Amino acid sequence: MIKRRLVGGRLCGAHPGGRTQQGAIDVGGPRLAVISGRRVLLVAVVVLAVIALATVLSRGGASGERLRPTRIVVYQPTGFKALQTVEGRCWTGSLAAPRAGAFRCMVGNQIHDPCFVLDQGVACPQGDPARNEGIVLRLTEPLPQPPEAWTNPPDPAHPSPWHLRLAGGGQCGVLTGTRLPDYPIGCQLPEVSQGAVCSPPLPLARSRGVYTLVCGSWDAQSSRVVNLTVYPVEVMWL
């Protein structure tokens, strides 16, 4: 896998209604305030690192390895395989997939997000979306309507993915609870024993159609994200 290391990182939380709420949270350390200046610095560092990576790749890199464009899939639950069918309800649009037809649902006290409309009920994918399988909910109440539900279609030109697969391994999904504002995606990476936090997908300069994530680990001692690395995205689902 091609990757490059960076430095930087910081902290905040997410509003339960799907709107980002700036603030401070506790993550195994002191309570931290959001500092806009750090975001500017982080963005600058990330942009420079991604440009540097793109330059290496455009020249073939040390190994001559080049990246394929990221595949963007607009997920549809057609042919969905039900591993389990249970009763549940959906009360608002998805926080993970902000698009029409995607909902945030609950079975007992367990939240499933995103879930997608079927002819009867809703499908809540589990694991890799390419398998198109998971839990089917028999709804106990009608689906929410706008303004509590999304009306916009997914936009591949400005992707907001809910699941990503990285080139060379690694599965990622949007974090819908308390999270870092600049790192709203959580990933399981083959070479990292603990989960990583990642940036939204960034287009790679000089490599048309290639998107990357900037991932790192939260360090409680320094109260920042460390060991930042750029990972190319193989496929992402909207």
PyMOL commands that set and color helices and strands:
alter all, ss='L'
color gray80, all
select helices_A, chain A and resi 36-58+129-131
alter helices_A, ss='H'
color red, helices_A
select strands_A, chain A and resi 5-6+13-14+20-21+71-73+81-93+102-107+110-117+122-125+133-139+163-166+171-174+185-188+196-198+202-203+211-219+224-237
alter strands_A, ss='S'
color yellow, strands_A
deselect
rebuild
show_as cartoon
